[in-house]
Amino acid sequence: MKALVAVKRVVDYNVKVRVKADGTDVDVANVKMSMNPFDEIAVEEAVRLKEAGKVSEIVVVSLGVKQCEETLRTALAMGADRAILVETDAELQPLAVAKLLKAIADKEQPQLLIVGKQAIDDDANQTGQMVSALLGWGQGTFASKVDLSAETVDVTREVDGGLETVKLRLPAVVTTDLRLNEPRYVKLPNIMAAKKKPLDKTSPADLGVDVAPRLKTLKVAEPAKRSAGIKVANAAELVAKLKNEAKVL
Ligand code: AMP
């Protein structure tokens, strides 16, 4: 069984992003970039399924600038077998990403498409749902457990009231949540070995996909600054401040 996993190159989660002076976007110049954390979880899950003998090939795909190759090499070092880069300098919104992933899925015919539940840069949480609709496949979103059989996959999902388990007929789309697994630490020999694994390149034009943006960002602003906190001596002072200054009591 083949698994296709989408990995996005995003600003590293440790970086404190700054908004550009003209308020059009966040500034990503000279900022550390890494694999989207939910996509690391997606790759890890695919590798564990392969180690368990349930998946035979893992193909990872990234869409974006040339440097996404680094993200793909990390996924290959984690255990993926081959990689596809859909290279473009265009801004890719979730609908365009979903169309490109559908085009790749049509070619590759995986039984399982695993994506992150959201990319931590735009926080859209749309791609998995959109590509599932475009493909006409079932979707198990926010997965905290994946149980794969030959023809179905049981996905346990984190929902408000607890956990829900759905059974999907394959092929299917799964989106990963934080508690699904803990991605492995990549060892140096695996990084070296990943350099020799196949990485193919294609483009939106080759795949016949129009990636023109459908949404326009009007403005990007920093969150309001919080004023500094203070220490109170006792509960009475706290209650007095809540009453007289914050006026919330
Ligand atoms: P989003 O809908 O933008 O929050 O992204 C959800 C998931 O879709 C991500 O965790 C990735 O698995 C996948 N994805 C989104 N954009 C890209 C991209 N440019 N390249 C590869 N995968 C992507």
Residues whose N, C-alpha, C, O or C-beta is under 5 A from the ligand:
A	BS01	AMP	A6 V7 K8 N36 F38 D39 V61 S62 L63 G64 P94 V97 V115 G116 K117 Q118 A119 D123 A124 N125 Q126 T127 G128
